[in-house]
Amino acid sequence: MADLLAYLKRARGGRVVQTGFLDLEAQALLEEQARAEGLKVAFFGGLPLAERKVAVLYPPEVPSVHDPVEVVFLEKEPPDLGEAMGDLEEVEGGFLLALLPQGKKALLAAGHTPLPPPEGALRPGRERVRTLVVPSLRVDAVGAKGFGVSRTYFVQGVKAGKVRLRGKVASPKDEVAPGDTLLAEGLGALRLLEVLGETRRGNYKIKVEVER
């Protein structure tokens, strides 16, 4: 919260201010505070289904702002780079990673070789079966990532009784197991096919099938 207030304070003088990568809760809080003060805010995540995003605060008289996020391809899973590192998505042969410039420098210093993303990797996936990286197997985490919506938005639908798991109305804290199907009103059906393992950062690699 203190960091968010510092960003807002810097932006009050009419300057363009960029944050590090923020989680969904911090994004929502910063956007609410910025709009209350008459500031515009733009979010950039790099990946089509990104949860962690960089915010850029700017005054109304500025027409647009630059996207500071770069997406690179890595053959090996990277170390944790803090706020300089956004979402990590496993793809064939390696990982896609959203970065700020200082994150790319840190990767190079650590001996990694960032490469351009494979052709077509940054288009929203149309294939039904996808491999994702999620922070947990909870309904809210798996559903939001699988359907490509914000976790806050998906939780609202869950709390409104619009998501079902194993034939019953789901709660955000319920866990999805392989073979389970999430039915989300207005979004479709998501089936968890397989849990492929855990990443070094404690996230889960999962394979899902989505029908809209």
N, CA and C of each residue as an Amber inpcrd file, in Angstrom:
protein
   636
   0.8330000  -1.2040000   0.0000000   0.0000000   0.0000000   0.0000000
   0.8700000   1.2560000   0.0000000   1.9550000   1.2330000   0.7840000
   2.8430000   2.3950000   0.8540000   3.4610000   2.6880000  -0.5130000
   3.8700000   1.6260000  -1.2370000   4.4660000   1.8130000  -2.5570000
   3.4550000   2.4220000  -3.5240000   2.2020000   1.9870000  -3.4440000
   1.1770000   2.5220000  -4.3280000   0.9590000   4.0050000  -4.0670000
   0.9380000   4.3890000  -2.8050000   0.7630000   5.8060000  -2.4620000
   1.9390000   6.6420000  -2.9620000   3.1310000   6.0540000  -2.9490000
   4.3060000   6.7710000  -3.4470000   4.1870000   7.0210000  -4.9500000
   3.6860000   6.0380000  -5.6770000   3.4800000   6.2100000  -7.1240000
   2.4720000   7.3390000  -7.3780000   1.3840000   7.3300000  -6.6210000
   0.3520000   8.3500000  -6.7960000   0.9000000   9.7420000  -6.4790000
   1.6770000   9.8440000  -5.4120000   2.2410000  11.1330000  -5.0210000
   3.1260000  11.6970000  -6.1260000   3.9210000  10.8400000  -6.7630000
   4.8110000  11.2800000  -7.8390000   4.0190000  11.7220000  -9.0650000
   2.8590000  11.0750000  -9.2870000   2.0690000  11.3860000 -10.4840000
   1.2220000  12.6470000 -10.3320000   1.0650000  13.1440000  -9.1190000
   0.1810000  14.3030000  -8.8920000   0.7140000  15.5740000  -9.5360000
   1.9860000  15.6410000  -9.8020000   2.5570000  16.8430000 -10.3860000
   2.4770000  16.8720000 -11.9060000   1.6910000  15.9860000 -12.4950000
   1.5560000  15.9670000 -13.9430000   2.5840000  15.1130000 -14.6540000
   3.3040000  14.2870000 -13.8910000   4.3220000  13.4340000 -14.5040000
   3.7410000  12.0700000 -14.8990000   4.4110000  11.4210000 -15.8320000
   4.0780000  10.0400000 -16.1980000   4.8960000   9.1210000 -15.2910000
   4.2270000   8.2510000 -14.5620000   4.8840000   7.4110000 -13.5600000
   4.5900000   5.9410000 -13.8400000   5.6340000   5.1470000 -13.8620000
   5.5040000   3.7100000 -14.1280000   5.7880000   2.9030000 -12.8670000
   4.9730000   1.8870000 -12.6230000   5.1880000   0.9910000 -11.4920000
   5.9760000  -0.2330000 -11.9410000   6.2860000  -1.1150000 -10.9920000
   6.7450000  -2.4500000 -11.3300000   5.5260000  -3.3300000 -11.6020000
   5.7400000  -4.6140000 -11.8130000   4.6160000  -5.5210000 -12.0110000
   3.8180000  -5.6490000 -10.7110000   2.5050000  -5.5170000 -10.8260000
   1.6030000  -5.5590000  -9.6750000   0.6520000  -6.7420000  -9.7970000
   0.2310000  -7.2830000  -8.6450000  -0.7840000  -8.3290000  -8.6900000
  -2.1610000  -7.6940000  -8.8940000  -3.1710000  -8.5360000  -9.0670000
  -4.5000000  -8.0370000  -9.4120000  -5.0800000  -7.1290000  -8.3310000
  -4.8530000  -7.4790000  -7.0840000  -5.3870000  -6.6780000  -5.9820000
  -4.7760000  -5.2740000  -5.9960000  -3.4660000  -5.2120000  -6.1830000
  -2.7950000  -3.9160000  -6.2260000  -3.2280000  -3.1080000  -7.4460000
  -3.4480000  -3.7810000  -8.5840000  -3.9240000  -3.0930000  -9.7810000
  -5.2730000  -2.4180000  -9.5290000  -6.1860000  -3.1790000  -8.9220000
  -7.5240000  -2.6540000  -8.6700000  -7.4780000  -1.4630000  -7.7160000
  -6.6550000  -1.5700000  -6.6780000  -6.5460000  -0.4950000  -5.6890000
  -5.9280000   0.7530000  -6.3110000  -4.8680000   0.5610000  -7.0870000
  -4.2060000   1.7060000  -7.7100000  -5.1300000   2.3930000  -8.7180000
  -5.8600000   1.6100000  -9.5000000  -6.7640000   2.1970000 -10.4920000
  -7.8540000   3.0250000  -9.8060000  -8.3900000   2.5090000  -8.7160000
  -9.4360000   3.2240000  -7.9800000  -8.9120000   4.5530000  -7.4450000
  -7.7270000   4.5170000  -6.8420000  -7.1450000   5.7380000  -6.2770000
  -6.7740000   6.7410000  -7.3700000  -6.2260000   6.2440000  -8.4870000
  -5.8130000   7.1330000  -9.5720000  -7.0040000   7.8560000 -10.1700000
  -8.0600000   7.1360000 -10.4400000  -9.2480000   7.7450000 -11.0460000
  -9.8990000   8.7350000 -10.0850000  -9.8210000   8.4530000  -8.7860000
 -10.3750000   9.3770000  -7.7920000  -9.6210000  10.7060000  -7.7970000
  -8.3690000  10.6810000  -8.2160000  -7.5530000  11.8970000  -8.2500000
  -7.4780000  12.5080000  -9.6430000  -8.2820000  11.9730000 -10.5770000
  -8.3070000  12.5360000 -11.9210000  -7.1610000  12.1160000 -12.8090000
  -6.4760000  11.0580000 -12.4360000  -5.3620000  10.5520000 -13.2310000
  -5.8280000   9.4060000 -14.1290000  -5.1910000   9.2710000 -15.2710000
  -5.4350000   8.1120000 -16.1100000  -4.4490000   7.0160000 -15.7310000
  -4.8200000   5.7750000 -16.0190000  -3.9140000   4.6580000 -15.7370000
  -4.0580000   3.6200000 -16.8440000  -2.9340000   3.1300000 -17.3230000
  -2.9150000   2.0760000 -18.3370000  -2.1370000   0.8940000 -17.7720000
  -2.5770000  -0.3250000 -18.1250000  -1.9290000  -1.5350000 -17.6220000
  -1.3430000  -2.3290000 -18.7860000  -0.1480000  -2.8890000 -18.5610000
   0.5420000  -3.6680000 -19.5890000   1.0760000  -4.9500000 -18.9620000
   0.7090000  -6.0870000 -19.5590000   1.1650000  -7.3660000 -19.0160000
   2.0110000  -8.1880000 -19.9620000   2.0280000  -7.8040000 -21.2420000
   2.8630000  -8.5250000 -22.1980000   2.2070000  -9.7600000 -22.7790000
   1.8120000 -10.6930000 -21.9210000   1.2030000 -11.9460000 -22.3650000
  -0.3110000 -11.7900000 -22.4860000  -0.9470000 -12.5160000 -23.4080000
  -2.3990000 -12.3590000 -23.6230000  -3.2380000 -12.5710000 -22.3670000
  -2.8410000 -13.5000000 -21.5010000  -3.6380000 -13.8080000 -20.3100000
  -2.9370000 -13.3650000 -19.0270000  -2.1420000 -12.3220000 -19.1170000
  -1.3220000 -11.9010000 -17.9750000  -2.1740000 -11.4760000 -16.7840000
  -1.7520000 -11.8980000 -15.5970000  -2.3530000 -11.4180000 -14.3510000
  -1.5170000 -10.2730000 -13.7870000  -0.2130000 -10.4780000 -13.6800000
   0.6740000  -9.4260000 -13.1780000   0.8840000  -8.3980000 -14.2840000
   0.6700000  -7.1280000 -13.9370000   0.7780000  -6.0830000 -14.9450000
   1.4940000  -4.8540000 -14.3860000   2.1110000  -4.1170000 -15.2940000
   2.7300000  -2.8350000 -14.9680000   1.6870000  -1.7430000 -15.1830000
   1.5970000  -0.8040000 -14.2530000   0.6890000   0.3380000 -14.4010000
   1.4910000   1.5770000 -14.7840000   0.9240000   2.3820000 -15.6610000
   1.5100000   3.6730000 -16.0120000   0.4700000   4.7470000 -15.6970000
   0.7860000   5.6110000 -14.7640000  -0.0890000   6.7110000 -14.3690000
   0.2740000   7.9460000 -15.1900000  -0.7520000   8.6660000 -15.6780000
  -0.4510000   9.8490000 -16.4860000  -1.6130000  10.8380000 -16.4270000
  -1.3290000  12.1300000 -16.6630000  -2.3740000  13.1570000 -16.5840000
  -3.3000000  13.0950000 -17.8010000  -4.5260000  13.6230000 -17.6820000
  -5.5110000  13.5460000 -18.7710000  -5.0460000  14.1900000 -20.0720000
  -4.1700000  15.1940000 -19.9980000  -3.7570000  15.8740000 -21.2220000
  -2.7770000  15.0600000 -22.0670000  -2.2320000  13.9690000 -21.5070000
  -1.3400000  13.0980000 -22.2770000  -2.1970000  12.0820000 -23.0380000
  -2.1030000  12.0320000 -24.3830000  -3.0120000  11.1780000 -25.1610000
  -2.7740000   9.6830000 -25.0010000  -1.5230000   9.2620000 -24.8470000
  -1.2250000   7.8340000 -24.7230000   0.1510000   7.6630000 -24.0930000
   0.4560000   6.4370000 -23.6650000   1.7360000   6.1600000 -23.0320000
   2.3620000   4.9200000 -23.6540000   3.6600000   4.7910000 -23.4910000
   4.4410000   3.7020000 -24.0780000   4.2850000   2.4230000 -23.2520000
   4.2070000   1.3000000 -23.9290000   4.1840000  -0.0090000 -23.2760000
   5.6250000  -0.3870000 -22.9260000   5.9700000  -0.4710000 -21.6290000
   7.3560000  -0.7440000 -21.2430000   7.7070000  -2.2300000 -21.1520000
   6.7170000  -3.1020000 -21.3830000   6.9040000  -4.5370000 -21.1430000
   7.4080000  -5.2440000 -22.4050000   8.4020000  -6.0720000 -22.2250000
   8.9100000  -6.9140000 -23.3130000   8.6950000  -8.3760000 -22.9410000
   8.2990000  -9.1840000 -23.9130000   8.1480000 -10.6200000 -23.7060000
   9.2990000 -11.3400000 -24.3840000   9.9670000 -12.2120000 -23.6420000
  11.1010000 -12.9710000 -24.1790000  10.8350000 -14.4640000 -24.0300000
  11.6030000 -15.2340000 -24.7720000  11.5370000 -16.7040000 -24.6870000
  12.8030000 -17.1970000 -23.9990000  12.6340000 -18.0900000 -23.0360000
  13.7610000 -18.6810000 -22.3150000  13.6770000 -20.1990000 -22.3930000
  14.8140000 -20.8270000 -22.5430000  14.8240000 -22.2860000 -22.5750000
  14.7660000 -22.8780000 -21.1680000  15.1970000 -22.0990000 -20.1630000
  15.1880000 -22.5590000 -18.7770000  14.3260000 -21.6170000 -17.9310000
  13.7460000 -22.1660000 -16.8700000  12.9270000 -21.3500000 -15.9790000
  13.8060000 -20.3040000 -15.2820000  13.3740000 -19.0420000 -15.2500000
  14.2150000 -17.9750000 -14.6980000  14.1250000 -17.9020000 -13.1780000
  15.0730000 -17.1700000 -12.5580000  14.9550000 -16.8890000 -11.1170000
  13.8700000 -15.8440000 -10.8870000  13.5020000 -15.6630000  -9.6270000
  12.5210000 -14.6350000  -9.2810000  13.1900000 -13.2640000  -9.3630000
  12.6210000 -12.3980000 -10.1920000  13.1960000 -11.0670000 -10.3910000
  12.3510000  -9.9750000  -9.7500000  11.4490000 -10.3480000  -8.8650000
  10.6480000  -9.3720000  -8.1490000   9.7140000  -8.5940000  -9.0600000
   9.6100000  -7.2840000  -8.8230000   8.6800000  -6.4530000  -9.5720000
   9.1200000  -6.1920000 -11.0090000  10.3240000  -6.6200000 -11.3780000
  10.7860000  -6.4650000 -12.7570000  10.3220000  -7.6140000 -13.6390000
   9.6310000  -8.5830000 -13.0410000   9.2270000  -9.8020000 -13.7440000
   7.7110000  -9.9740000 -13.6700000   7.1020000 -10.2050000 -14.8280000
   5.6650000 -10.4200000 -14.8750000   5.3170000 -11.8900000 -14.9110000
   4.2830000 -12.2290000 -15.6750000   3.8240000 -13.6140000 -15.7350000
   4.7990000 -14.4920000 -16.5090000   4.8170000 -15.7480000 -16.1260000
   5.6280000 -16.7770000 -16.7710000   4.6760000 -17.8220000 -17.3380000
   4.8310000 -18.1420000 -18.6080000   3.9540000 -19.1290000 -19.2370000
   4.7950000 -20.1900000 -19.9280000   4.5190000 -21.4290000 -19.6130000
   5.2580000 -22.5220000 -20.2420000   4.7380000 -22.7570000 -21.6560000
   5.6450000 -22.8770000 -22.6020000   5.3030000 -23.2060000 -23.9880000
   6.2360000 -24.3170000 -24.4350000   6.0170000 -24.8040000 -25.6290000
   6.8460000 -25.8930000 -26.1380000   8.3140000 -25.4620000 -26.2150000
   9.1620000 -26.1930000 -25.5230000  10.5960000 -25.9280000 -25.5740000
  11.1150000 -24.9380000 -24.5670000  10.2330000 -24.3350000 -23.7670000
  10.7220000 -23.3650000 -22.7940000   9.6310000 -22.5470000 -22.1630000
   9.9100000 -21.2470000 -21.9560000   8.9990000 -20.3770000 -21.2340000
   8.9060000 -19.0130000 -21.9130000   7.7200000 -18.4220000 -21.8550000
   7.5390000 -17.0220000 -22.2080000   7.5240000 -16.2150000 -20.9180000
   8.2150000 -15.0990000 -20.9060000   8.3260000 -14.3020000 -19.6890000
   8.1810000 -12.8210000 -20.0260000   7.3170000 -12.1350000 -19.2710000
   7.1440000 -10.6890000 -19.4250000   8.1240000  -9.9800000 -18.4980000
   8.8240000  -8.9680000 -19.0530000   9.8950000  -8.3080000 -18.3120000
   9.8730000  -6.8010000 -18.4980000  10.3660000  -6.0910000 -17.4910000
  10.7620000  -4.7030000 -17.6420000  12.2410000  -4.6780000 -18.0360000
  12.7460000  -3.5540000 -18.5660000  14.1510000  -3.5120000 -18.9930000
  15.1450000  -3.9430000 -17.9120000  14.8870000  -3.5480000 -16.6580000
  15.8150000  -3.9320000 -15.5950000  15.7760000  -5.4430000 -15.3350000
  14.6140000  -6.0750000 -15.6060000  14.5170000  -7.5240000 -15.4690000
  15.3280000  -8.2400000 -16.5290000  15.3220000  -7.6850000 -17.7470000
  16.1180000  -8.2910000 -18.8230000  17.6010000  -8.1940000 -18.5040000
  18.0240000  -7.0410000 -17.9650000  19.4250000  -6.8830000 -17.5790000
  19.8130000  -7.8990000 -16.4990000  18.9140000  -8.1200000 -15.5480000
  19.1870000  -9.0730000 -14.4770000  19.2980000 -10.4970000 -15.0200000
  18.4630000 -10.8330000 -15.9950000  18.5380000 -12.1580000 -16.6180000
  19.8870000 -12.3580000 -17.3040000  20.3060000 -11.3460000 -18.0620000
  21.5850000 -11.4320000 -18.7570000  22.7310000 -11.5740000 -17.7570000
  22.6480000 -10.8250000 -16.6590000  23.6950000 -10.8850000 -15.6380000
  23.7440000 -12.2560000 -14.9700000  22.5750000 -12.9420000 -14.9390000
  22.5040000 -14.2640000 -14.3090000  22.8730000 -15.3840000 -15.2820000
  23.2440000 -15.0060000 -16.5100000  23.6830000 -16.0130000 -17.4660000
  22.6050000 -16.5730000 -18.3650000  21.3940000 -16.0090000 -18.3210000
  20.3180000 -16.4690000 -19.1930000  20.4170000 -15.7680000 -20.5500000
  19.8410000 -16.3900000 -21.5630000  19.8490000 -15.8240000 -22.9110000
  18.4120000 -15.5750000 -23.3580000  17.8940000 -14.3610000 -23.1600000
  16.5300000 -14.0580000 -23.6220000  16.4810000 -14.0470000 -25.1460000
  15.4940000 -14.7340000 -25.7120000  15.3160000 -14.8260000 -27.1570000
  13.9690000 -14.2370000 -27.5510000  13.7820000 -13.8650000 -28.8140000
  12.4610000 -13.4000000 -29.2560000  11.4340000 -14.5240000 -29.1170000
  10.1840000 -14.2020000 -28.8150000   9.1450000 -15.2390000 -28.7150000
   8.9520000 -15.9440000 -30.0580000   8.6280000 -17.2360000 -30.0540000
   8.3320000 -17.9400000 -31.3030000   7.1660000 -17.2790000 -32.0320000
   7.1460000 -17.3950000 -33.3290000   6.1000000 -16.7710000 -34.1340000
   4.7190000 -17.2580000 -33.6910000   3.8240000 -16.3080000 -33.4580000
   2.4610000 -16.6400000 -33.0660000   2.2560000 -16.8970000 -31.5920000
   3.3460000 -16.8580000 -30.7960000   3.2350000 -17.2090000 -29.3780000
   2.4350000 -16.1990000 -28.5810000   2.3760000 -14.9410000 -29.0370000
   1.7020000 -13.9000000 -28.2720000   0.2810000 -13.6480000 -28.7420000
  -0.2030000 -14.4310000 -29.6820000  -1.5990000 -14.3060000 -30.0670000
  -2.4550000 -15.0260000 -29.0400000  -3.6510000 -14.5000000 -28.7480000
  -4.5360000 -15.2190000 -27.8360000  -4.7890000 -16.6300000 -28.3420000
  -4.5710000 -17.6020000 -27.4970000  -4.6840000 -18.9920000 -27.9280000
  -6.1030000 -19.3820000 -28.3350000  -6.1980000 -19.9840000 -29.4960000
  -7.4870000 -20.4720000 -29.9570000  -7.6450000 -21.9700000 -29.7250000
  -6.5160000 -22.6250000 -29.4710000  -6.5950000 -24.0620000 -29.2830000
  -7.3450000 -24.3890000 -27.9990000  -8.0440000 -25.4910000 -28.0030000
  -8.8530000 -25.8610000 -26.8480000  -7.9870000 -26.3440000 -25.6900000
  -6.8940000 -27.0510000 -26.0010000  -6.0400000 -27.5900000 -24.9430000
  -4.8240000 -26.6820000 -24.7820000  -4.5940000 -26.2340000 -23.5600000
  -3.5010000 -25.3090000 -23.2970000  -2.7800000 -25.7020000 -22.0130000
  -1.5060000 -25.3570000 -21.9580000  -0.7250000 -25.5390000 -20.7420000
  -0.5710000 -24.1780000 -20.0740000  -0.8770000 -24.1240000 -18.7850000
  -0.8430000 -22.8680000 -18.0400000   0.0070000 -23.0260000 -16.7890000
   0.4050000 -21.8940000 -16.2360000   1.0470000 -21.8650000 -14.9210000
   0.1530000 -21.0500000 -14.0020000  -0.2890000 -21.6530000 -12.8990000
  -1.2120000 -20.9890000 -11.9740000  -0.6230000 -21.0330000 -10.5620000
  -0.9750000 -20.0510000  -9.7160000  -0.4090000 -20.0080000  -8.3650000
  -0.9600000 -21.0850000  -7.4410000  -2.1510000 -21.5990000  -7.7460000
  -2.7380000 -22.6520000  -6.9240000  -3.7780000 -23.3890000  -7.7590000
  -4.3490000 -24.4350000  -7.1980000  -5.3910000 -25.2000000  -7.8830000
  -6.7850000 -24.7800000  -7.4220000  -6.8620000 -23.6440000  -6.7640000
  -8.1600000 -23.1290000  -6.3360000  -9.0120000 -22.7660000  -7.5520000
 -10.3280000 -22.8090000  -7.3410000 -11.2720000 -22.4820000  -8.4040000
 -10.9980000 -21.1050000  -8.9890000 -10.7540000 -20.1090000  -8.1290000
 -10.5700000 -18.7470000  -8.6390000  -9.3030000 -18.6140000  -9.4780000
  -8.2170000 -19.2790000  -9.0750000  -6.9550000 -19.1820000  -9.8090000
  -7.0310000 -19.9120000 -11.1500000  -7.5290000 -21.1420000 -11.1260000
  -7.6020000 -21.9450000 -12.3510000  -8.6170000 -21.3580000 -13.3290000
  -9.7830000 -20.9590000 -12.8170000 -10.8190000 -20.4200000 -13.6880000
 -10.4210000 -19.1200000 -14.3520000  -9.8490000 -18.1940000 -13.5850000
  -9.4600000 -16.9010000 -14.1470000  -8.4040000 -17.0670000 -15.2360000
  -7.3790000 -17.8650000 -14.9430000  -6.3050000 -18.0630000 -15.9250000
  -6.8100000 -18.8140000 -17.1480000  -7.6100000 -19.8520000 -16.9220000
  -8.0870000 -20.6740000 -18.0320000  -9.0220000 -19.9440000 -18.9720000
  -9.8940000 -19.1050000 -18.4320000 -10.8520000 -18.3680000 -19.2640000
 -10.3000000 -17.0270000 -19.7380000  -9.1460000 -16.6230000 -19.2040000
  -8.5230000 -15.3820000 -19.6620000  -9.1890000 -14.1260000 -19.1460000
  -9.6700000 -14.1630000 -17.8930000 -10.2700000 -12.9860000 -17.2780000
  -9.5230000 -12.6870000 -15.9810000  -9.7620000 -11.5170000 -15.4180000
  -9.0790000 -11.1750000 -14.1690000  -9.6240000 -12.0290000 -13.0260000
  -8.7770000 -12.2540000 -12.0510000  -9.1920000 -13.0730000 -10.9110000
 -10.3280000 -12.3960000 -10.1470000 -10.2630000 -11.0580000 -10.0500000
 -11.3180000 -10.3150000  -9.3570000 -12.6590000 -10.5280000 -10.0430000
 -12.6590000 -10.4370000 -11.3750000 -13.8920000 -10.6330000 -12.1430000
 -14.4330000 -12.0410000 -11.9520000 -13.5450000 -13.0350000 -12.0130000
 -14.0000000 -14.4220000 -11.8960000 -14.5500000 -14.7090000 -10.5030000
 -13.8980000 -14.1500000  -9.4830000 -14.3680000 -14.3510000  -8.1100000
 -15.7800000 -13.7770000  -7.9350000 -16.0410000 -12.6520000  -8.5830000
 -17.3880000 -12.0690000  -8.5000000 -18.4260000 -13.0440000  -9.0400000
 -18.0880000 -13.7120000 -10.1670000 -19.0010000 -14.6990000 -10.7300000
 -19.1780000 -15.9090000  -9.8250000 -18.0800000 -16.3340000  -9.1990000
 -18.1610000 -17.4690000  -8.2720000 -19.0670000 -17.1320000  -7.0920000
 -18.8610000 -15.9530000  -6.5130000 -19.6590000 -15.5480000  -5.3510000
 -21.1280000 -15.3420000  -5.7070000 -21.3910000 -15.0530000  -6.9950000
 -22.7780000 -14.8900000  -7.4470000 -23.4350000 -16.2210000  -7.7890000
 -22.6990000 -17.3240000  -7.5950000 -23.2630000 -18.6430000  -7.8530000
 -23.2790000 -19.0430000  -9.3180000 -22.4160000 -18.3930000 -10.1410000
 -22.4300000 -18.6580000 -11.5880000 -21.3980000 -19.6900000 -12.0250000
 -20.6790000 -20.2760000 -11.0500000 -19.6590000 -21.2710000 -11.3770000
 -19.9670000 -22.5550000 -10.6100000 -19.9210000 -23.6760000 -11.3310000
 -20.2260000 -24.9690000 -10.7200000 -19.0340000 -25.9050000 -10.8650000
 -18.8120000 -26.7050000  -9.8360000 -17.7360000 -27.6950000  -9.8050000
 -18.2930000 -28.9930000  -9.2500000 -18.0850000 -30.0760000  -9.9800000
 -18.6040000 -31.3940000  -9.5850000 -20.1070000 -31.3480000  -9.3080000
 -20.8240000 -30.5600000 -10.1240000 -22.2800000 -30.5040000 -10.0360000
 -22.8260000 -29.5870000  -8.9660000 -21.9560000 -28.9330000  -8.2110000
 -22.4060000 -28.0650000  -7.1280000 -21.8840000 -26.6470000  -7.3460000
 -22.5580000 -25.6710000  -6.7450000 -22.0860000 -24.2910000  -6.8070000
 -20.7240000 -24.2090000  -6.1270000 -19.7430000 -23.6520000  -6.8230000
 -18.3700000 -23.6150000  -6.3190000 -18.1370000 -22.4000000  -5.4330000
 -17.1260000 -22.5180000  -4.5780000 -16.6380000 -21.3690000  -3.8230000
 -15.2200000 -21.0870000  -4.3020000 -14.7180000 -19.8500000  -4.1210000
 -13.3730000 -19.5210000  -4.6210000 -12.2800000 -20.4320000  -4.0700000
 -12.4620000 -20.9340000  -2.8500000 -11.4140000 -21.7120000  -2.1990000
 -11.4410000 -23.1910000  -2.5520000 -12.5060000 -23.6560000  -3.2190000
 -12.5390000 -25.0560000  -3.6380000 -11.3600000 -25.3470000  -4.5550000
 -10.8280000 -26.5680000  -4.4840000  -9.7080000 -26.9310000  -5.3490000
 -10.1880000 -27.8230000  -6.4910000  -9.5830000 -27.5940000  -7.6580000
  -9.9110000 -28.3610000  -8.8500000  -8.9290000 -29.5170000  -8.9670000
  -9.4350000 -30.7210000  -9.2160000  -8.5990000 -31.9080000  -9.3500000
  -8.6230000 -32.3870000 -10.8040000  -7.6080000 -33.1330000 -11.2280000
  -7.6190000 -33.6700000 -12.5940000  -8.9090000 -34.4360000 -12.8840000
  -9.5090000 -34.1340000 -14.0140000 -10.7800000 -34.7400000 -14.3800000
 -11.9800000 -33.8830000 -14.0540000 -11.7950000 -32.8840000 -13.1890000
 -12.8960000 -31.9840000 -12.8270000 -13.1820000 -30.9990000 -13.9610000
 -14.4400000 -30.5610000 -14.0310000 -14.8500000 -29.5540000 -14.9970000
 -15.4810000 -28.3750000 -14.2770000 -15.0170000 -27.1670000 -14.6030000
 -15.6320000 -25.9380000 -14.1120000 -16.6180000 -25.4450000 -15.1650000
 -17.8470000 -25.2210000 -14.7700000 -18.8590000 -24.6580000 -15.6560000
 -19.1120000 -23.2290000 -15.2150000 -18.7560000 -22.2690000 -16.0560000
 -18.8770000 -20.8500000 -15.7140000 -19.8840000 -20.1890000 -16.6490000
 -20.9500000 -19.6860000 -16.0780000 -22.0040000 -19.0420000 -16.8700000
 -21.4280000 -17.8690000 -17.6650000 -21.6440000 -17.8780000 -18.9750000
 -21.1780000 -16.8060000 -19.8310000 -19.7570000 -16.9700000 -20.3310000
 -19.0080000 -17.9270000 -19.7590000 -17.6170000 -18.1370000 -20.1650000
 -17.3980000 -19.4910000 -20.8300000 -18.0860000 -20.5190000 -20.3410000
 -17.9490000 -21.8350000 -20.9370000 -17.5830000 -22.8900000 -19.9130000
 -16.9230000 -23.9480000 -20.4070000 -16.5300000 -25.0720000 -19.5610000
 -15.0230000 -25.2490000 -19.6200000 -14.4190000 -25.5130000 -18.4770000
 -12.9780000 -25.7310000 -18.3830000 -12.7410000 -27.0510000 -17.6650000
 -12.0050000 -27.9370000 -18.3190000 -11.6920000 -29.2330000 -17.7140000
 -10.2070000 -29.3000000 -17.4140000  -9.8740000 -29.6460000 -16.1770000
  -8.4780000 -29.8270000 -15.7970000  -8.0510000 -31.2310000 -16.2170000
  -7.1860000 -31.2970000 -17.2170000  -6.7710000 -32.5950000 -17.7470000
  -5.6590000 -33.2210000 -16.9220000  -4.7020000 -32.3790000 -16.5010000
  -3.5200000 -32.9450000 -15.8480000  -2.7630000 -31.8750000 -15.0880000
  -2.2270000 -32.2440000 -13.9330000  -1.2790000 -31.3870000 -13.2150000
   0.1100000 -31.8870000 -13.5770000   0.8730000 -31.0490000 -14.2890000
   2.1570000 -31.4870000 -14.8300000   3.2920000 -31.3970000 -13.8180000
   3.0760000 -30.6320000 -12.7440000   4.1110000 -30.5010000 -11.7270000
   4.1390000 -29.1020000 -11.1410000   5.1460000 -28.8650000 -10.3020000
   5.3120000 -27.5540000  -9.6790000   6.5570000 -26.8680000 -10.2270000
   6.4950000 -25.5350000 -10.3240000   7.6600000 -24.7700000 -10.7310000
   8.5220000 -24.4790000  -9.5140000   9.6890000 -23.9410000  -9.7580000
  10.6000000 -23.6370000  -8.6510000  10.0160000 -22.5830000  -7.7260000
   9.1300000 -21.7430000  -8.2610000   8.5210000 -20.6820000  -7.4480000
   7.2600000 -21.1570000  -6.7300000   6.9390000 -22.4390000  -6.8320000
   5.7810000 -22.9710000  -6.1160000   4.4730000 -22.8760000  -6.8640000
   4.5180000 -22.4910000  -8.1530000   3.3080000 -22.4880000  -8.9710000
   3.0610000 -23.8780000  -9.5420000   1.8890000 -24.0620000 -10.1100000
   1.5240000 -25.3450000 -10.7010000   1.4620000 -25.2340000 -12.2180000
   2.0380000 -26.2050000 -12.9060000   1.8790000 -26.3260000 -14.3500000
   0.6960000 -27.2580000 -14.6000000  -0.2850000 -26.7870000 -15.3440000
  -1.4660000 -27.6070000 -15.5700000  -1.8310000 -27.6090000 -17.0590000
  -2.5360000 -28.6570000 -17.4610000  -3.0500000 -28.7450000 -18.8320000
  -4.5640000 -28.7310000 -18.7370000  -5.1830000 -27.8140000 -19.4710000
  -6.6400000 -27.6570000 -19.4110000  -7.2380000 -27.7040000 -20.8090000
  -8.5170000 -28.0250000 -20.8760000  -9.2850000 -27.9690000 -22.1070000
 -10.4480000 -27.0210000 -21.8800000 -10.5830000 -26.0190000 -22.7530000
 -11.6060000 -24.9970000 -22.5880000 -12.5880000 -25.0610000 -23.7620000
 -13.8670000 -25.0790000 -23.4460000 -14.9170000 -25.0190000 -24.4540000
 -15.7620000 -23.7890000 -24.1720000 -15.9540000 -22.9710000 -25.2040000
 -16.7210000 -21.7230000 -25.0240000 -18.0780000 -21.8340000 -25.7130000
